[in-house]
Amino acid sequence: MIKAVTPTASVRCVCAVPENDARRPRPISRANRSGVWLVPVVICCVALTAAVAKQQGHQLSASEKEHILDGQFKVVSTTEGIPANVKQAFSEITREPSFALANPGQKFQVTDAVVDRNLPIRRLVFAGVKADKWFVHYERGGRGHGYYVLVFKVDQHGDTRFVWGGSGPNGAKNLEQLRNMVATGNLSDGENYHW
Protein backbone atom coordinates (compact mmCIF):
# COMPACT_ATOMS: atom_id res chain seq x y z
CA MET A 1 0.00 0.00 0.00
CA ILE A 2 1.48 3.35 -1.01
CA LYS A 3 0.41 6.66 0.46
CA ALA A 4 1.12 10.03 -1.00
CA VAL A 5 2.84 12.42 1.33
CA THR A 6 2.13 16.08 1.12
CA PRO A 7 5.07 18.36 1.84
CA THR A 8 4.88 19.76 5.36
CA ALA A 9 7.28 21.06 8.00
CA SER A 10 7.68 17.57 9.44
CA VAL A 11 8.35 14.28 7.69
CA ARG A 12 5.88 11.46 8.09
CA CYS A 13 6.73 7.80 8.01
CA VAL A 14 5.28 6.12 4.97
CA CYS A 15 5.05 2.37 5.21
CA ALA A 16 2.64 -0.49 4.90
CA VAL A 17 2.69 -1.38 8.60
CA PRO A 18 -0.47 -0.36 10.48
CA GLU A 19 0.02 2.68 12.76
CA ASN A 20 -0.58 0.78 16.01
CA ASP A 21 1.92 -2.02 15.16
CA ALA A 22 5.10 -2.10 17.33
CA ARG A 23 7.22 -2.82 14.22
CA ARG A 24 6.29 0.49 12.68
CA PRO A 25 9.26 2.91 12.61
CA ARG A 26 8.72 5.94 14.76
CA PRO A 27 9.86 9.41 13.75
CA ILE A 28 12.61 10.95 15.84
CA SER A 29 10.99 13.32 18.25
CA ARG A 30 12.43 16.76 18.88
CA ALA A 31 13.40 15.66 22.40
CA ASN A 32 15.41 12.71 21.02
CA ARG A 33 17.06 14.88 18.34
CA SER A 34 18.10 17.50 20.89
CA GLY A 35 19.22 14.79 23.33
CA VAL A 36 21.74 13.45 20.82
CA TRP A 37 24.14 16.33 21.61
CA LEU A 38 24.27 15.15 25.24
CA VAL A 39 26.35 12.09 24.33
CA PRO A 40 29.55 14.02 23.48
CA VAL A 41 29.01 16.30 26.47
CA VAL A 42 28.70 13.31 28.82
CA ILE A 43 31.81 11.71 27.29
CA CYS A 44 33.78 14.95 27.79
CA CYS A 45 32.58 15.24 31.40
CA VAL A 46 33.64 11.66 32.15
CA ALA A 47 37.06 12.26 30.58
CA LEU A 48 37.50 15.51 32.52
CA THR A 49 36.48 13.81 35.78
CA ALA A 50 39.00 11.05 35.14
CA ALA A 51 41.74 13.60 34.43
CA VAL A 52 40.95 15.54 37.61
CA ALA A 53 40.83 12.31 39.64
CA LYS A 54 44.22 11.33 38.23
CA GLN A 55 45.61 14.76 39.10
CA GLN A 56 44.14 14.70 42.58
CA GLY A 57 45.67 11.35 43.49
CA HIS A 58 43.41 9.20 45.62
CA GLN A 59 42.00 8.92 49.08
CA LEU A 60 44.10 6.91 51.46
CA SER A 61 42.97 4.31 53.94
CA ALA A 62 43.47 5.11 57.63
CA SER A 63 46.49 2.79 57.69
CA GLU A 64 48.07 4.46 54.64
CA LYS A 65 47.57 7.90 56.21
CA GLU A 66 49.29 6.76 59.40
CA HIS A 67 52.39 5.79 57.43
CA ILE A 68 52.58 8.21 54.47
CA LEU A 69 55.01 10.48 56.33
CA ASP A 70 56.93 7.73 58.12
CA GLY A 71 60.71 7.78 58.16
CA GLN A 72 63.52 10.27 58.51
CA PHE A 73 62.42 13.32 56.54
CA LYS A 74 64.79 16.25 56.24
CA VAL A 75 62.71 19.36 56.92
CA VAL A 76 63.03 22.15 54.34
CA SER A 77 62.07 25.62 55.58
CA THR A 78 62.39 27.75 52.42
CA THR A 79 61.15 27.41 48.85
CA GLU A 80 64.75 27.67 47.64
CA GLY A 81 65.33 24.21 49.16
CA ILE A 82 62.64 22.62 46.97
CA PRO A 83 64.03 21.22 43.67
CA ALA A 84 62.74 22.37 40.28
CA ASN A 85 60.94 19.08 39.46
CA VAL A 86 58.94 19.22 42.71
CA LYS A 87 58.19 22.92 42.11
CA GLN A 88 56.91 22.05 38.64
CA ALA A 89 54.69 19.25 39.99
CA PHE A 90 53.42 21.64 42.68
CA SER A 91 52.59 24.25 40.00
CA GLU A 92 50.70 21.67 37.97
CA ILE A 93 48.58 20.41 40.87
CA THR A 94 47.83 23.97 42.03
CA ARG A 95 47.06 25.01 38.44
CA GLU A 96 49.54 27.87 38.48
CA PRO A 97 51.48 28.80 35.32
CA SER A 98 54.68 28.91 37.37
CA PHE A 99 55.77 28.08 40.90
CA ALA A 100 54.28 30.64 43.32
CA LEU A 101 54.77 29.98 47.03
CA ALA A 102 55.86 32.59 49.56
CA ASN A 103 58.44 31.67 52.17
CA PRO A 104 57.40 31.44 55.84
CA GLY A 105 56.88 34.92 57.29
CA GLN A 106 56.61 36.58 53.86
CA LYS A 107 53.49 38.40 52.70
CA PHE A 108 50.92 36.52 50.62
CA GLN A 109 47.24 36.91 49.68
CA VAL A 110 45.69 35.95 53.02
CA THR A 111 42.09 36.81 52.06
CA ASP A 112 40.08 37.12 48.87
CA ALA A 113 40.47 40.91 49.02
CA VAL A 114 43.37 41.39 46.59
CA VAL A 115 45.86 43.84 48.07
CA ASP A 116 48.77 43.17 45.72
CA ARG A 117 48.36 41.02 42.61
CA ASN A 118 52.07 40.19 42.69
CA LEU A 119 51.74 38.31 45.98
CA PRO A 120 51.24 34.52 45.78
CA ILE A 121 48.06 33.03 47.23
CA ARG A 122 50.05 30.29 49.01
CA ARG A 123 52.75 30.38 51.70
CA LEU A 124 55.07 27.58 52.75
CA VAL A 125 54.78 26.27 56.31
CA PHE A 126 57.54 23.71 55.74
CA ALA A 127 58.44 20.92 53.33
CA GLY A 128 60.31 17.66 53.68
CA VAL A 129 62.30 15.11 51.71
CA LYS A 130 63.12 11.47 52.32
CA ALA A 131 64.79 9.49 49.52
CA ASP A 132 62.24 9.56 46.66
CA LYS A 133 59.39 11.24 48.56
CA TRP A 134 58.64 14.95 49.06
CA PHE A 135 55.85 16.70 50.92
CA VAL A 136 54.94 20.39 50.88
CA HIS A 137 52.90 21.76 53.80
CA TYR A 138 51.52 25.23 53.10
CA GLU A 139 48.68 27.61 53.79
CA ARG A 140 46.39 28.94 51.10
CA GLY A 141 44.73 32.32 51.34
CA GLY A 142 41.77 33.65 49.45
CA ARG A 143 38.22 32.61 50.14
CA GLY A 144 38.30 29.82 52.71
CA HIS A 145 41.81 30.16 54.12
CA GLY A 146 43.21 26.76 55.05
CA TYR A 147 46.25 24.53 55.36
CA TYR A 148 47.31 21.81 52.94
CA VAL A 149 49.84 19.06 52.52
CA LEU A 150 50.78 17.56 49.16
CA VAL A 151 52.90 14.42 48.84
CA PHE A 152 54.97 13.68 45.73
CA LYS A 153 57.08 10.73 44.62
CA VAL A 154 60.15 11.24 42.43
CA ASP A 155 61.30 8.37 40.20
CA GLN A 156 64.90 7.54 39.24
CA HIS A 157 64.60 9.79 36.15
CA GLY A 158 63.53 12.80 38.22
CA ASP A 159 59.90 12.65 37.10
CA THR A 160 57.64 13.76 39.92
CA ARG A 161 54.17 12.30 40.52
CA PHE A 162 51.49 13.62 42.86
CA VAL A 163 50.60 10.88 45.38
CA TRP A 164 48.23 12.38 47.91
CA GLY A 165 46.93 15.62 49.35
CA GLY A 166 44.84 16.74 52.29
CA SER A 167 43.57 19.96 53.81
CA GLY A 168 42.23 21.33 57.05
CA PRO A 169 41.62 24.51 59.01
CA ASN A 170 44.87 24.39 61.01
CA GLY A 171 48.52 24.01 60.13
CA ALA A 172 51.22 21.97 61.82
CA LYS A 173 54.10 23.55 63.72
CA ASN A 174 56.48 20.61 63.14
CA LEU A 175 56.80 17.28 61.35
CA GLU A 176 55.53 15.19 64.26
CA GLN A 177 52.38 17.31 64.54
CA LEU A 178 51.88 17.09 60.76
CA ARG A 179 52.11 13.28 60.89
CA ASN A 180 49.55 13.23 63.69
CA MET A 181 47.19 15.58 61.81
CA VAL A 182 47.33 13.41 58.67
CA ALA A 183 46.89 10.15 60.64
CA THR A 184 43.90 11.48 62.60
CA GLY A 185 42.17 13.09 59.62
CA ASN A 186 42.76 16.71 60.68
CA LEU A 187 44.29 17.14 57.23
CA SER A 188 41.72 15.19 55.28
CA ASP A 189 41.49 13.91 51.71
CA GLY A 190 37.73 13.53 51.95
CA GLU A 191 36.82 16.24 49.45
CA ASN A 192 37.96 17.79 46.19
CA TYR A 193 40.17 20.79 46.71
CA HIS A 194 41.59 23.71 44.85
CA TRP A 195 45.11 22.99 45.98
C-alpha positions as CSV (number, residue, x, y, z in Angstrom):
1,M,0.0,0.0,0.0
2,I,1.5,3.4,-1.0
3,K,0.4,6.7,0.5
4,A,1.1,10.0,-1.0
5,V,2.8,12.4,1.3
6,T,2.1,16.1,1.1
7,P,5.1,18.4,1.8
8,T,4.9,19.8,5.4
9,A,7.3,21.1,8.0
10,S,7.7,17.6,9.4
11,V,8.3,14.3,7.7
12,R,5.9,11.5,8.1
13,C,6.7,7.8,8.0
14,V,5.3,6.1,5.0
15,C,5.1,2.4,5.2
16,A,2.6,-0.5,4.9
17,V,2.7,-1.4,8.6
18,P,-0.5,-0.4,10.5
19,E,0.0,2.7,12.8
20,N,-0.6,0.8,16.0
21,D,1.9,-2.0,15.2
22,A,5.1,-2.1,17.3
23,R,7.2,-2.8,14.2
24,R,6.3,0.5,12.7
25,P,9.3,2.9,12.6
26,R,8.7,5.9,14.8
27,P,9.9,9.4,13.7
28,I,12.6,11.0,15.8
29,S,11.0,13.3,18.2
30,R,12.4,16.8,18.9
31,A,13.4,15.7,22.4
32,N,15.4,12.7,21.0
33,R,17.1,14.9,18.3
34,S,18.1,17.5,20.9
35,G,19.2,14.8,23.3
36,V,21.7,13.5,20.8
37,W,24.1,16.3,21.6
38,L,24.3,15.1,25.2
39,V,26.3,12.1,24.3
40,P,29.6,14.0,23.5
41,V,29.0,16.3,26.5
42,V,28.7,13.3,28.8
43,I,31.8,11.7,27.3
44,C,33.8,14.9,27.8
45,C,32.6,15.2,31.4
46,V,33.6,11.7,32.1
47,A,37.1,12.3,30.6
48,L,37.5,15.5,32.5
49,T,36.5,13.8,35.8
50,A,39.0,11.0,35.1
51,A,41.7,13.6,34.4
52,V,40.9,15.5,37.6
53,A,40.8,12.3,39.6
54,K,44.2,11.3,38.2
55,Q,45.6,14.8,39.1
56,Q,44.1,14.7,42.6
57,G,45.7,11.3,43.5
58,H,43.4,9.2,45.6
59,Q,42.0,8.9,49.1
60,L,44.1,6.9,51.5
61,S,43.0,4.3,53.9
62,A,43.5,5.1,57.6
63,S,46.5,2.8,57.7
64,E,48.1,4.5,54.6
65,K,47.6,7.9,56.2
66,E,49.3,6.8,59.4
67,H,52.4,5.8,57.4
68,I,52.6,8.2,54.5
69,L,55.0,10.5,56.3
70,D,56.9,7.7,58.1
71,G,60.7,7.8,58.2
72,Q,63.5,10.3,58.5
73,F,62.4,13.3,56.5
74,K,64.8,16.2,56.2
75,V,62.7,19.4,56.9
76,V,63.0,22.2,54.3
77,S,62.1,25.6,55.6
78,T,62.4,27.8,52.4
79,T,61.1,27.4,48.9
80,E,64.7,27.7,47.6
81,G,65.3,24.2,49.2
82,I,62.6,22.6,47.0
83,P,64.0,21.2,43.7
84,A,62.7,22.4,40.3
85,N,60.9,19.1,39.5
86,V,58.9,19.2,42.7
87,K,58.2,22.9,42.1
88,Q,56.9,22.0,38.6
89,A,54.7,19.3,40.0
90,F,53.4,21.6,42.7
91,S,52.6,24.2,40.0
92,E,50.7,21.7,38.0
93,I,48.6,20.4,40.9
94,T,47.8,24.0,42.0
95,R,47.1,25.0,38.4
96,E,49.5,27.9,38.5
97,P,51.5,28.8,35.3
98,S,54.7,28.9,37.4
99,F,55.8,28.1,40.9
100,A,54.3,30.6,43.3
101,L,54.8,30.0,47.0
102,A,55.9,32.6,49.6
103,N,58.4,31.7,52.2
104,P,57.4,31.4,55.8
105,G,56.9,34.9,57.3
106,Q,56.6,36.6,53.9
107,K,53.5,38.4,52.7
108,F,50.9,36.5,50.6
109,Q,47.2,36.9,49.7
110,V,45.7,35.9,53.0
111,T,42.1,36.8,52.1
112,D,40.1,37.1,48.9
113,A,40.5,40.9,49.0
114,V,43.4,41.4,46.6
115,V,45.9,43.8,48.1
116,D,48.8,43.2,45.7
117,R,48.4,41.0,42.6
118,N,52.1,40.2,42.7
119,L,51.7,38.3,46.0
120,P,51.2,34.5,45.8
121,I,48.1,33.0,47.2
122,R,50.0,30.3,49.0
123,R,52.7,30.4,51.7
124,L,55.1,27.6,52.7
125,V,54.8,26.3,56.3
126,F,57.5,23.7,55.7
127,A,58.4,20.9,53.3
128,G,60.3,17.7,53.7
129,V,62.3,15.1,51.7
130,K,63.1,11.5,52.3
131,A,64.8,9.5,49.5
132,D,62.2,9.6,46.7
133,K,59.4,11.2,48.6
134,W,58.6,15.0,49.1
135,F,55.9,16.7,50.9
136,V,54.9,20.4,50.9
137,H,52.9,21.8,53.8
138,Y,51.5,25.2,53.1
139,E,48.7,27.6,53.8
140,R,46.4,28.9,51.1
141,G,44.7,32.3,51.3
142,G,41.8,33.7,49.5
143,R,38.2,32.6,50.1
144,G,38.3,29.8,52.7
145,H,41.8,30.2,54.1
146,G,43.2,26.8,55.0
147,Y,46.3,24.5,55.4
148,Y,47.3,21.8,52.9
149,V,49.8,19.1,52.5
150,L,50.8,17.6,49.2
151,V,52.9,14.4,48.8
152,F,55.0,13.7,45.7
153,K,57.1,10.7,44.6
154,V,60.2,11.2,42.4
155,D,61.3,8.4,40.2
156,Q,64.9,7.5,39.2
157,H,64.6,9.8,36.2
158,G,63.5,12.8,38.2
159,D,59.9,12.6,37.1
160,T,57.6,13.8,39.9
161,R,54.2,12.3,40.5
162,F,51.5,13.6,42.9
163,V,50.6,10.9,45.4
164,W,48.2,12.4,47.9
165,G,46.9,15.6,49.4
166,G,44.8,16.7,52.3
167,S,43.6,20.0,53.8
168,G,42.2,21.3,57.0
169,P,41.6,24.5,59.0
170,N,44.9,24.4,61.0
171,G,48.5,24.0,60.1
172,A,51.2,22.0,61.8
173,K,54.1,23.5,63.7
174,N,56.5,20.6,63.1
175,L,56.8,17.3,61.3
176,E,55.5,15.2,64.3
177,Q,52.4,17.3,64.5
178,L,51.9,17.1,60.8
179,R,52.1,13.3,60.9
180,N,49.6,13.2,63.7
181,M,47.2,15.6,61.8
182,V,47.3,13.4,58.7
183,A,46.9,10.2,60.6
184,T,43.9,11.5,62.6
185,G,42.2,13.1,59.6
186,N,42.8,16.7,60.7
187,L,44.3,17.1,57.2
188,S,41.7,15.2,55.3
189,D,41.5,13.9,51.7
190,G,37.7,13.5,51.9
191,E,36.8,16.2,49.5
192,N,38.0,17.8,46.2
193,Y,40.2,20.8,46.7
194,H,41.6,23.7,44.8
195,W,45.1,23.0,46.0
